[in-house]
């Protein structure tokens, strides 16, 4: 009695804690097992004892059939079970290998024969039946599929969504630092790719900054099953307009299981790039994926563990084409141009009456000292062309280490719990094509130039308590945090201010360091190539969910709540369009060296404008404060009844209420700038 009271108190305390805290989305972590028991004349058998026993953990649950012969086991841990039915005057019935999966109702109807209880009718196998107790459109990918079908480099379970009806083939998205898990995007039934909802053992895995990707992708060997619902969602399953995806991580069993694997890919398995310059061999490529799993028991029938690790080591001799000025152009000799270069010091400001430079030569005395420094640092072409005339190479590195762990605890016959922790650590080095002078990244696969690293953490803690066969509570806490950092080389140098001597560039804060950006028509950007780097992000998510399952005769009522919080903490000076980053930037078009109404300019005109030191656009982001934040709280409540009206008719109906208040900053409301009156409005302040 003391243990029973203790369980009640712990579950009550947990429910109160969950109700008072911020959290995440409705989650279906478990499955259900239901059916009807009849005799040979098709009459319902009431008060029959029904017992299910887990093959993996030996955990048992028991109930009795109601007055119409129905039984139900809600909130069942996924796994394989043996079902046994006994009733005085009938032979016992036993069926093995009954598989229960997450977010699924498994039905096993039983026909009892008259006989002694000591006699047993055993069923060892049965053809899988259609899903008859839920109306949703769903699919499931199990561990056997992952083991038997080939998966592309990266070993991402989302690659297999291309097999499912209604899915656009998944594709990669964003740079490595923004998406270190290399999650894929996909549309479902024509809906937006931003309204899919993916959860791992209950914990939200969507990236707050980019909700169309997941923040964490488990190791392939760790996944037991992926349940995908694309239509007619249950009331418990909210916040999904495209697909609701539940990923279940494997658990340990009474038996020890382990595995090891390694996959190797190199340039010998790749075709020679079509645009590779003559005489160049296939560039080096080495990709190794390796790891293993182990799972078993810490205490028989009580405490179980599972561990999975996967390492990805990617090495690539990457290459990129760029357009750089010739030696003549760098000296101010534009004689290679078929069009005239006009002197910007002549004519009027609108470009009328300008005089062409003699022989298209810029006098050395007219070349800007700043432009001269940059021109001297710019490499010469290594291909005999005017465009795409520079073939740059450098070594690209992307290493990723992922691990998933899970502990299951059968505390007693009524109380179970599990905890899962996953981590993804990555490192990337993507050099810039012009080395010390910067420029774009050498590898398009990595996306952002520079050095990057970070960790993504994902955790679920869950518990289930059976008050009696008719009342069950399950609750869980989910936490995910995605940390990522990427910075371009030479960030700690104020190259625009100290080396080039350009007032207003760089700034006192570290993220304002490095090269300014210099853009030209046709020529490849030098210096800092982006208007959104560096960036340092820490994005947390919290989720608190509690559900209650109440069975009364032929009704199975389920109700509960989930509360979701996500936040973003970003240091990232970012702008769009023609704006430049925190280091400052300059654009050089051909206008200042063209004649108004004359022939159109070309790449020579824009580089001549640069040598004259006459930017056609310039700017700099001043980010205030150093870190910007968002805070979002979502609240959901639902109630649903599944009524087994007859042995052949099941009705499911319910209501779900979701409330999404407007986001805020960490310390105030959201702001909005009204440019027409030059005022900043802050929600809740004025």
Beta strands, then each sheet from edge to edge (+ up, - down):
strand 1: 31-38
strand 2: 49-54
strand 3: 60-64
strand 4: 70-76
strand 5: 79-86
strand 6: 92-100
strand 7: 105-107
strand 8: 110-111
strand 9: 120-123
strand 10: 137-142
strand 11: 171-172
strand 12: 184-185
strand 13: 197-200
strand 14: 203-204
strand 15: 223-231
strand 16: 244-249
strand 17: 257-266
strand 18: 285-299
strand 19: 303-322
strand 20: 390-410
strand 21: 415-430
strand 22: 450-468
strand 23: 471-487
strand 24: 517-520
strand 25: 526-527
strand 26: 535-552
strand 27: 555-572
strand 28: 585-588
strand 29: 617-619
strand 30: 628-644
strand 31: 650-660
strand 32: 671-674
strand 33: 679-682
sheet 1: 4+ 1- 7-
sheet 2: 4+ 1- 8-
sheet 3: 3+ 2- 5+ 6- 9-
sheet 4: 10+ 15- 16+ 13+ 14-
sheet 5: 11+ 12-
sheet 6: 17+ 18- 19+ 20- 21+ 22- 23+ 26- 27+ 30- 31+
sheet 7: 25+ 24- 28- 29+
sheet 8: 32+ 33-
end
